[in-house]
Structure formats: C-alpha cells, structure tokens
Amino acid sequence: MSALKWPSKDPDEIEDFVVDWTARLAGDAIATSMWIVPSGIIASSETFSNNTTIGGLTGRSGTTIWLSGGTEGLTYTFVNRIETTGGRTYDQSVKTKVKTR
C-alpha cells in the first residue's frame, strides 16, 4: 500500500496524527500497535482504539501518534505496524512535512 500523507506539522507544535484502519480491517480489530519513528522528530505518545470516532465517523478503528519537533523543510516517513485479534499484521507508511505556519 502506498504512503498516506498527513498535513504539514509546525516544528514548534505538539500535535496528534491518526491512521484510520477501519477499511483494511474488514471486521477484525486492532490488538497491538507500534510506530517506527525516524530520527529528528519526537513521538511522545502512541495509542490505538477500536470503536472510536475519527473524522466525525463513529465505530472506527484507528491509531494515534503525538509528534513534536522536526527540522524545517524535511519530510518524515513513519510506519505504523498493527497486529489484529485475528492474527494479521499490517504496515502503513505515512509522510508529513515540517513547515513553519
């Protein structure tokens, strides 16, 4: 699967970013989630939830990562790896550019 793209992130802000896994799970549920974070940016918290609200839609399954820092002008690629209650393992790459707002 190709990389998703998040909106740009300001280097001085701490923000949460979400991956909605609902469509790929097809009825399965997230059992564990981990993020592979590149150097130069900080992940301060990582969570996942089944049956949550994402983008105003309820009953979704998603993962969230809180990011701070980063170098102006660089694009960072993150990988979110989940394991499901059904025994599947999925990866999703996501990119965001650091840009002063």
N, C-alpha and C positions, 0 to 999 in steps of 0.2 A: 504494500500500500504506500502511496506517495505521502510525503510530509505535509502535514497541515500547517497553516500559518496563523499565528496569533497577531493581534495588533502590536505596534511598537511599544516598547517599555522605556520610561524615563530612567536614567541611571540613579537618580536621587529618590525614586519612589519604591515602595514595597507594595507589590500587587499580587493578586491571585489570578491564576490561569487554569482553565478547565479543559479536559478532554471528555467528550460525550461518547461513551462506548455502547450505548443502547442498541444501535443498529447492528453492530458486529456481534453482540452477544446473543441475539436471536432467542431470547428467553432464558439464557444462562445468567449467572450473577458473578460479580467480582468477588474473589476470595482474598486475594492479596494484590498489592500494587507497589511498584518501586520505580524510581526515576533515575535515569543516568543523566547526570548534570555535567556540562562541560566546565572546565576551569575558567575563572574570571567572572563568574556570576554566582550568587549565593541562593541556595534553596533553604528557606528557614522552616518550612513545614510542608508535609505531604499527607493528603487524606484521600479516601475513596468512600463512595456511598452508593448503595443500591436503593431504588425507590426514592429519589430526590427530585428537586426542581432545578432544571438547567435551562437558561434562556427562556424562562416563563413556562416551560413544559414540565408537567409533573410525571412521576413514575419513570424517571430516567436513571441510568447507571453511569456514574462519572468519577473521574479522578481530578484532584485539585493540587496544584503546587504553588507555593508562595515564593516569589522571587524578589531579590534586591540586588542593587549594584549593577555591574556590567560596564563595558567600555563603549563610549560614544562611537557610533558608526559601525560597530561589529554586529553580525548576525550570529545568534547562538542556536544550535540544534540540540533539542532534548529528546530522549527516548523514554516513553512510559511503557513498562512491561507489566502486564497483569496476568494473573492466573485465575481461572474461573472455578466455581464449585463443581463444574463438570469435568475438570482436569485439563482444560485447554490453556495454552499460553499464547498471548498476543503481544505484539510490539506496535507502538505508534510513534513515529517521529513528528516533532513539532518545531517550527522555527519562529523566532522573534528577533527583531532588530532593536538595538538600543539607540534611542534618539531623544534628545532633549526636547521637551514640549514647551 
